[in-house]
Amino acid sequence: MEWRGATYLEALSTAVFAGRLAVGGGAREVAEAARWAPASPHPAGGPDLLLDGLALLITEGYAAGTPVPQAGAAGLPQRTHL
């Protein structure tokens, strides 16, 4: 994957999964690093908005983090059948 945010998204999901057993950096530290990372030169897509929303949710709380991934999900194609 060329998208640098994939690394942050994977690190964040790993840190959340590890929870209190994480050594050397938990979800908050990873979320803060993701927020400080340079923005992608491409328009923000679903994965970018998911990463931004999760990072905001962990560092700033529910009210700040929830609208971002919801906006990204609104732009995704809708499945009409299972």
Contacts in CASP RR format, 6 or more apart in sequence:
PFRMAT RR
TARGET T0000
AUTHOR 0000-0000-0000
METHOD contacts of the structure
MODEL  1
MEWRGATYLEALSTAVFAGRLAVGGGAREVAEAARWAPASPHPAGGPDLL
LDGLALLITEGYAAGTPVPQAGAAGLPQRTHL
3 40 0 8 1.000
3 47 0 8 1.000
4 37 0 8 1.000
4 40 0 8 1.000
5 34 0 8 1.000
5 37 0 8 1.000
5 40 0 8 1.000
5 47 0 8 1.000
5 48 0 8 1.000
5 51 0 8 1.000
6 47 0 8 1.000
8 30 0 8 1.000
8 33 0 8 1.000
8 34 0 8 1.000
8 37 0 8 1.000
8 51 0 8 1.000
8 55 0 8 1.000
9 34 0 8 1.000
9 47 0 8 1.000
9 50 0 8 1.000
9 51 0 8 1.000
9 54 0 8 1.000
11 30 0 8 1.000
11 33 0 8 1.000
11 34 0 8 1.000
12 27 0 8 1.000
12 30 0 8 1.000
12 31 0 8 1.000
12 34 0 8 1.000
12 51 0 8 1.000
12 54 0 8 1.000
12 55 0 8 1.000
12 58 0 8 1.000
15 22 0 8 1.000
15 25 0 8 1.000
15 26 0 8 1.000
15 27 0 8 1.000
15 29 0 8 1.000
15 30 0 8 1.000
16 27 0 8 1.000
18 26 0 8 1.000
19 26 0 8 1.000
19 27 0 8 1.000
27 58 0 8 1.000
28 58 0 8 1.000
28 59 0 8 1.000
31 54 0 8 1.000
31 55 0 8 1.000
31 56 0 8 1.000
31 58 0 8 1.000
31 59 0 8 1.000
32 55 0 8 1.000
32 59 0 8 1.000
34 51 0 8 1.000
34 52 0 8 1.000
34 55 0 8 1.000
35 52 0 8 1.000
35 55 0 8 1.000
35 56 0 8 1.000
35 59 0 8 1.000
40 48 0 8 1.000
44 52 0 8 1.000
45 72 0 8 1.000
46 69 0 8 1.000
46 72 0 8 1.000
46 73 0 8 1.000
46 75 0 8 1.000
46 76 0 8 1.000
49 68 0 8 1.000
49 69 0 8 1.000
49 71 0 8 1.000
49 72 0 8 1.000
50 69 0 8 1.000
50 72 0 8 1.000
52 68 0 8 1.000
52 69 0 8 1.000
53 65 0 8 1.000
53 66 0 8 1.000
53 68 0 8 1.000
53 69 0 8 1.000
54 65 0 8 1.000
54 69 0 8 1.000
56 64 0 8 1.000
56 65 0 8 1.000
56 68 0 8 1.000
57 64 0 8 1.000
57 65 0 8 1.000
57 66 0 8 1.000
END
